[in-house]
């Protein structure tokens, strides 16, 4: 097990380097350090001296990838890419281009993101599995048919429709909860109710259809027919046998998203004014803050790889037949 974990961690290093290079190239294809300086200085006519000063303060006064004026390793190490990337792999995110501590911002903004993501995951999982089991119970009936049609329709609707429709109906018409905003402590609950409900509803179509497929696949296996032959009711067969044996793919889907929960939802947080990591990333893109964008992309990649590793490890806990070496 330990050898497997170490091997996967070593595999992750070139992946993270590749993601970092790609993010760097994509950002600087449309921007140069001079363009970034002009935008952040916020003046129509910026002096060359002010631009150079801004670049020196933030480490953008070096060449991008290759320093042709240096010799030896300095040709690579004395560049913007190397200087900025080394600290990322040490999880030192530094300061943003607006001189804010990125690590501190992440530690503060992750809690609003978790306040939305965890309820959406837990409630959505319960709703989707329960609905999928109900459809499986009434398989090959009109309930099954129209439920699948409903799921396909819900999958086809954009998430923006749920957000805008929910804000208009629940907040503007019924005045049940605030349309947007956020507060600390227990007062935040009134701002989180609507985003959580919309997040759950928006995931019912895809989630229920996937779980239904898993359950129907298990229902047609020999052990289920054997359980029915012993006289067990359909309800017991579904909950004690089908659900239990479908836990491996369900666990895969859940575990892989656990590390990504605190990254937040870009669209939801932006529309509801939630100061989470999703809106933090959107604001950084709009402000062309390369330091924040790079840090968030890198952190998201690390968490996704961690999620895949946890998924593989969780297999051994659910299915004794699986062993990692």
C-alpha positions in Angstrom: 0.0 0.0 0.0 2.7 2.5 1.0 4.7 1.7 -2.2 1.6 2.4 -4.3 0.9 5.7 -2.6 4.5 6.8 -3.1 4.4 5.8 -6.7 1.2 7.7 -7.3 2.7 10.8 -5.6 5.8 10.6 -7.9 3.5 10.3 -10.9 1.7 13.4 -9.8 4.8 15.6 -10.0 5.2 15.7 -13.8 1.4 16.2 -14.1 1.5 19.2 -11.8 4.5 20.6 -13.7 2.6 20.2 -17.0 -0.5 22.0 -15.5 1.7 24.8 -14.2 3.4 25.3 -17.6 0.1 25.2 -19.5 -1.5 27.8 -17.1 1.6 30.0 -17.4 1.6 29.9 -21.2 -2.2 30.4 -21.6 -2.1 33.5 -19.3 0.9 35.2 -20.9 -0.3 34.5 -24.5 -2.9 37.3 -24.0 -1.0 39.3 -21.4 2.5 40.7 -20.9 3.9 41.9 -17.6 3.6 45.4 -19.0 -0.1 45.0 -19.8 -0.7 43.6 -16.3 1.2 46.6 -14.8 -0.9 49.1 -16.8 -4.2 47.5 -15.7 -3.3 47.2 -12.0 -2.0 50.8 -11.9 -5.4 51.9 -13.3 -4.2 54.9 -15.2 -4.6 55.8 -18.8 -1.1 57.2 -19.2 1.4 55.2 -17.1 5.0 56.2 -17.1 7.7 53.5 -18.0 9.2 54.1 -14.6 5.9 53.2 -12.8 5.6 50.1 -14.9 9.1 48.9 -14.1 8.6 49.6 -10.4 5.4 47.6 -10.4 7.1 44.7 -12.2 10.1 44.7 -9.8 7.9 44.7 -6.7 6.1 41.6 -7.9 8.9 39.7 -9.6 7.8 40.3 -13.2 11.0 42.0 -14.3 12.7 38.8 -15.4 12.3 36.9 -18.7 9.3 34.6 -18.9 10.8 31.1 -19.6 14.4 31.5 -20.8 16.9 34.1 -19.7 19.1 34.4 -22.7 21.4 36.9 -21.0 22.3 34.5 -18.2 24.5 31.4 -18.3 24.3 27.9 -16.9 21.3 27.0 -14.8 20.5 30.7 -14.4 19.1 30.6 -17.9 16.2 28.6 -16.4 16.2 29.6 -12.7 16.4 33.4 -13.3 13.0 33.5 -15.0 9.4 34.4 -13.9 8.2 30.9 -14.5 10.9 29.2 -12.3 10.8 31.8 -9.5 7.0 31.7 -9.3 6.7 27.9 -9.7 9.2 26.7 -7.0 7.2 28.3 -4.2 4.0 26.7 -5.5 5.4 23.2 -5.0 6.3 24.3 -1.4 2.6 25.5 -1.0 3.8 29.0 -0.5 1.3 31.0 -2.6 2.9 34.4 -1.9 1.0 37.6 -2.5 -1.4 38.5 -5.2 -0.8 41.2 -7.8 -2.9 43.5 -5.6 -0.5 42.8 -2.7 -2.9 40.5 -0.7 -1.7 37.3 1.1 -3.1 34.5 -1.1 -2.7 31.8 1.6 -4.7 34.0 4.0 -7.4 34.6 1.5 -7.7 30.9 0.8 -8.0 30.1 4.5 -10.8 32.6 4.9 -12.7 32.0 1.7 -12.8 28.2 1.9 -15.3 28.2 4.7 -18.2 29.8 2.7 -17.4 27.4 -0.1 -17.6 24.5 2.3 -20.8 25.8 3.8 -22.5 25.4 0.3 -20.6 22.4 -1.0 -21.0 20.0 1.9 -24.8 20.3 2.3 -25.2 20.1 -1.5 -23.1 16.9 -1.6 -24.8 15.2 1.4 -28.4 16.1 0.7 -27.9 15.6 -3.0 -26.5 12.1 -2.4 -29.4 11.1 -0.2 -32.0 12.5 -2.7 -30.5 11.0 -5.8 -29.9 7.5 -4.3 -33.4 7.4 -2.8 -35.0 8.5 -6.0 -32.9 6.1 -8.1 -33.9 3.2 -5.8 -37.6 4.2 -6.2 -37.2 4.2 -10.0 -35.4 0.8 -9.8 -38.3 -0.6 -7.7 -40.8 0.5 -10.3 -38.5 -0.5 -13.3 -40.2 -1.1 -16.6 -43.3 0.8 -15.6 -44.6 4.3 -16.5 -43.0 5.6 -13.3 -39.6 4.4 -14.5 -40.2 5.8 -18.0 -41.4 9.3 -17.0 -38.8 9.5 -14.3 -36.0 9.0 -16.9 -37.7 11.6 -19.1 -37.7 14.0 -16.2 -34.0 13.3 -15.5 -33.0 13.9 -19.1 -35.0 17.2 -19.1 -33.3 18.3 -15.9 -29.9 17.4 -17.2 -30.6 19.5 -20.4 -31.4 22.7 -18.5 -28.6 25.0 -17.8 -27.5 25.6 -14.2 -28.0 29.4 -14.8 -31.8 28.7 -15.3 -32.1 27.1 -11.9 -30.1 30.0 -10.3 -31.9 32.9 -12.0 -35.3 31.1 -11.7 -34.8 30.4 -8.0 -33.7 33.9 -7.3 -36.7 35.4 -9.1 -39.3 33.0 -7.5 -38.0 32.5 -4.0 -36.3 35.8 -3.4 -38.0 38.4 -5.5 -41.6 37.1 -5.7 -42.0 35.2 -2.4 -39.3 37.2 -0.4 -38.4 34.1 1.6 -34.6 34.5 1.6 -32.2 37.2 0.5 -31.4 37.2 -3.2 -27.6 37.4 -2.6 -25.0 38.3 0.1 -23.3 36.6 3.0 -22.9 36.9 6.7 -20.8 35.2 9.4 -22.0 32.7 12.0 -25.5 31.4 12.2 -26.7 34.5 10.3 -25.2 33.0 7.1 -27.9 30.3 7.0 -30.5 32.5 5.4 -28.0 33.3 2.6 -27.1 29.6 2.1 -30.5 28.0 1.9 -31.3 29.0 -1.7 -27.9 28.1 -3.2 -28.0 24.7 -1.5 -31.5 24.0 -2.7 -30.6 25.0 -6.2 -27.4 23.0 -6.1 -29.4 19.9 -5.1 -32.1 20.3 -7.7 -29.6 21.0 -10.4 -27.8 17.7 -9.7 -30.9 15.5 -9.5 -31.1 14.8 -13.3 -27.5 13.5 -13.8 -27.1 12.0 -10.3 -30.4 10.0 -10.3 -29.9 8.7 -13.8 -26.4 7.5 -13.0 -27.4 5.7 -9.8 -30.4 4.2 -11.6 -28.0 2.7 -14.1 -25.9 1.2 -11.3 -28.9 -0.3 -9.5 -30.4 -1.8 -12.6 -27.0 -3.4 -13.5 -26.9 -5.0 -10.0 -30.5 -6.1 -10.2 -29.8 -8.4 -13.1 -27.0 -10.3 -11.4 -27.2 -13.8 -10.1 -27.0 -13.0 -6.4 -30.1 -10.9 -6.7 -32.1 -13.7 -8.3 -30.9 -16.0 -5.6 -32.0 -13.6 -2.9 -35.5 -13.4 -4.5 -35.6 -17.2 -4.7 -35.1 -17.4 -1.0 -38.3 -15.4 -0.5 -36.9 -12.0 0.3 -39.1 -9.0 -0.5 -38.1 -6.6 -3.3 -37.5 -3.8 -0.7 -35.1 -5.9 1.3 -33.3 -7.0 -1.9 -32.9 -3.4 -3.0 -31.6 -2.0 0.3 -29.6 -5.0 1.7 -28.1 -6.4 -1.5 -28.4 -4.0 -4.5 -27.5 -0.8 -2.6 -24.6 -2.5 -0.7 -23.0 -4.0 -3.9 -23.4 -0.7 -5.8 -21.4 1.1 -3.1 -18.1 0.8 -5.0 -19.0 3.1 -8.0 -21.0 5.3 -5.6 -17.9 5.6 -3.4 -15.8 6.4 -6.4 -17.9 9.3 -7.3 -18.1 10.7 -3.8 -14.5 10.3 -2.7 -13.1 11.9 -5.9 -15.0 15.1 -5.2 -14.3 15.4 -1.5 -10.9 17.2 -1.8 -12.5 19.6 -4.4 -15.4 20.6 -2.2 -13.6 23.7 -0.7 -12.7 25.0 -4.2 -16.2 26.3 -4.5 -18.6 26.8 -7.3 -17.6 29.5 -9.8 -21.2 30.3 -11.0 -23.1 29.8 -7.8 -20.8 31.9 -5.7 -20.7 34.7 -8.3 -24.5 34.9 -8.7 -25.2 34.8 -5.0 -22.4 37.0 -3.8 -20.8 34.3 -1.7 -17.2 35.2 -0.8 -15.9 31.7 -1.4 -13.0 30.4 -3.5 -15.1 30.2 -6.6 -15.9 33.9 -6.7 -12.3 34.5 -5.6 -11.1 32.7 -8.8 -13.6 34.6 -11.0 -12.5 37.9 -9.6 -8.9 37.0 -10.2 -9.6 36.2 -13.8 -11.5 39.4 -14.3 -8.7 41.4 -12.7 -6.0 39.5 -14.6 -4.4 38.6 -11.3 -2.0 35.9 -12.5 -0.7 35.0 -9.0 -4.2 34.1 -7.8 -5.2 32.2 -10.9 -2.0 30.2 -10.9 -2.4 29.3 -7.2 -6.0 28.2 -7.6 -5.3 26.1 -10.7 -2.4 24.4 -9.0 -4.3 23.8 -5.8 -7.2 22.4 -7.7 -4.9 20.0 -9.6 -3.3 18.8 -6.3 -6.7 18.2 -4.8 -8.0 16.3 -7.8 -5.0 14.0 -7.8 -5.5 13.5 -4.1 -9.1 12.6 -4.8 -8.1 10.0 -7.3 -5.6 8.5 -4.8 -8.3 8.4 -2.0 -10.6 6.7 -4.5 -8.2 3.9 -5.2 -7.5 3.5 -1.4 -11.2 3.4 -0.6 -11.6 0.4 -3.0 -9.7 -1.8 -0.5 -12.1 -0.8 2.3 -15.3 -1.5 0.4 -14.2 -4.5 -1.6 -11.8 -7.0 0.1 -11.0 -8.5 -3.3 -9.1 -5.3 -4.3 -5.6 -5.0 -3.1 -3.1 -2.3 -4.0 0.5 -3.1 -4.3 
